[in-house]
Every structure is written in structure tokens, then in C-alpha cells.
Amino acid sequence: MASKNQIMLGTVPIGGGAPVAVQTMTKTETANLSATMAQIHTVAEAGADIVRVAVPREQDAEALKTIVAQSPIPVIADIHFNHTLALKAISAGAHCVRLNPGNIGGPEKVAEVTALAELTGTPLRVGVNSGSLPKHLRQLEYDNPVEALVTAAIETVELMESLNFKNFKVSMKSTSVPNTIASNRLLAERIPYPLHLGVTEAGTKWSGSLKSAVGLGTLLADGIGDTIRISLSTFHAEEEVKVAWEILKALKLREKGPVLIACPTCGRLQFDMDTVVAEVEQRLEAYDDPVEVSVLGCAVNGIGEARHADFGITGAKDMGMIYSKGEPLKKVPTEQLVDELFKEIDRYYAAGKTVERDEQAAAEARAWLAENEDDTQMTPERIAALEAAAAENDAAAEEVLEEMLEPVGSVTLDEDVSPVAGRRFNRG
Ligand code: SF4
């Protein structure tokens, strides 16, 4: 369930139906202004909506004044253990302060922070980490870690409410993907506040991206989560931003830049598709528009699979073809495929997003396609399509059968006579 409440981090709305915001954290020493600002500009360019900086020392809180003034995107100050730093961060103009009330020195200290935050209109991010739950929840954590996380988060929310402070979002961090999913599902049902999602210490670029995609993707697909951060063990914070965007794009929650589709390849492949896909991906980074580009390893399937793609290429040993919306545009030597593809894309934009088709070239490409297409081959795509059609037929047959059985009521059927293979009837 999506959060009801909305808060504003500078100009960025969080929760209450706003687009899911992409967040990352700088990896620099915050007080190193040139390094921190350079990284903030890099992540903002990569598409971060919000950036968080660690504030473990006085000089970091001091540096915040300049960072907030110069940052192109809202800045969150990340504070642990020291409520004085939280007060300083608010005074420095941070757009939000992250703190875990459980480690900031008791409710009185939290009250001092919320009082100043209320005065300045600064939102807080409050939450809990699986690694540092309060002592009284240790046994529950052992017996039921999900319930322990949710209980700790609810206690934090109740503390905020008892202080008459409602300008906050909540996060529950766990290194476990199943616990992240289960706890956020429970919490989303119980509180109206926006949720920040992340799998803490997710890992390297490869494993961390996958863990985050599974954990956060599952929640986001349920409509849970208002801002996300992908935690990756890399100094390049922009990598976290790119992964976050891929997750949001895959779920069609937000659009940003081109969408690249590529077949998985198989034994029918006759050209170096690895290199081609990598080059296409890299060259697409220069485009902001959500143009969809498809790369098929061979034309055995025809190009119907890529009917929805704005542009695409497919190749054989020496020759390849460029197409648009499932229609051939021209055939070109394989080594020119990528260059010619981008010429077509640029022509499309120069013509105001109109595909300019040369009928002669298109006819040659169609002839090439007819030579290379083979609709008798069982390709991975055709097998998948057959399986999907079979599953659909199966479901439809079951539905018809259920309808037939309904008015009969007391009639029982032997499982073995089921006309729907592998299905068992509910005889109740
Ligand atoms: S049959 Fe499908 S998976 Fe195999 S190379 Fe051709 S398009 Fe790619």
C-alpha cells in the first residue's frame, strides 16, 4: 500500500503518490568540499533526485552550509550517535536529517532535534537497522526478526507522534532481502508515513544490484516505497543511481533515457553481439529521450518480437538489417550496423521524431529478411510464445470447466477423468 502522507525534501515531494525518488550517498569525506561537490554533481547528472552526505564530525556539519548552497539537488545529512550534529545540520540548512532515534541518546535528545526541525520546517528520516535494535527487542529479534524490526519502527513512529512531529519518513534497514520485503509490507499497512527503501550493505555492483532489484523491486511492484537507495560497495555513487533507475524503469514506474532490449543469444548467433550490445548501450547514454532500441542476434524469428521498439538491428555473418517498429528500414554490412543505427536515430530526432523511410532500401531489407527468416525453427522466443499460449488455453479451459461444474453442486468427478491435464477439481 502506497504511503498516504507526503513530505517535501527541498523541492522534491516524497510519498503521497509522488514519483519514487532516487537517492544515493556520497562516498567522499564530507568536509572535503571539492571532492564532495564533484560527486554530488556526478550523481545529479546520473539522475539522483536527492543526495545524502555523512556528517560524523564538526567540520562535516560546518561544510554542509556550502554543500547545501551549491548542491543542484536536496541534501540529507546522515547523523548517528550525536544529536548536537543533528542540530547543527538543521541550522546549516540541510533539506533533511537522517537519524535513528535509538542511537541518538534518548527521547530528550530526539525532542531537541524535532523541536528545531519543526521550527525550521526540516523533515527527518527516522528508522531502525537490523544490526542495532533496542535491547528490549533482542529476544523478539531472535524469535522473529521481521516482527522485531517492525516493532522497533512503530516505536520510533510513536515517539515522533508523541513529540507532535509528523514531518518525517521511515526506513527499516536489513541485510536480508526476505526480511526487508516482509517487514516493509507489514509496516506499510500500519503507518501512513512515506517509506525509504534499501537493502543495507547489499554488496558489490553485481550481487548488490541483484539483491536490491529483488528486494526493492518486489516492494515497489506492490506499490510500497517512496524513495530508494541502492547500497553498493563502490566509490562511484553514480552506479547506485543507474541501478535505481533501471529498477524503476523495469517496473515502468518512471521513465528516464533510452530502453535497450537485447535477445539472450543462442547457437543461431552469427556475429559478435556482445560487443555490439555494449557499444549500443554506451552510445545510448548520450540520449535523454526514452527511445526503445532492440538488438536481435539473428533474423530467424523475423522481427515481430521487436514490433514495439522504436529502432532495432539484427545481423547475420556479413549483413545486418535496421528496422523500426517491426518494419525493415535498410540492410547494411554487419560492421556498419551500429553506426547506421545511430544515423537513423539521429535522423528521426532531426525530423521531429519521424521515421524517414527510403522505400528502395526498405524493399532490399525486406528481401534480405525473407531470405534469413525461418519460421520452422524452434527458437527460444517461439518456445516461450508456445508455452504462454498453452498456459492461456489451460486457464481458459479450467474456467469453462469450473463454470460447468458450479450449478451441479453435489456432482463429484473422479480426478482421473479431468479433461484439463494435470488439474485437480475442487469437489467442495
Ligand atoms: S534465435 Fe532468438 S535468442 Fe537466438 S540469436 Fe536469434 S534472436 Fe537471439
Residues whose N, C-alpha, C, O or C-beta is under 5 A from the ligand:
A	BS01	SF4	C263 P264 T265 C266 R268 L269 L296 G297 C298 T379 P380
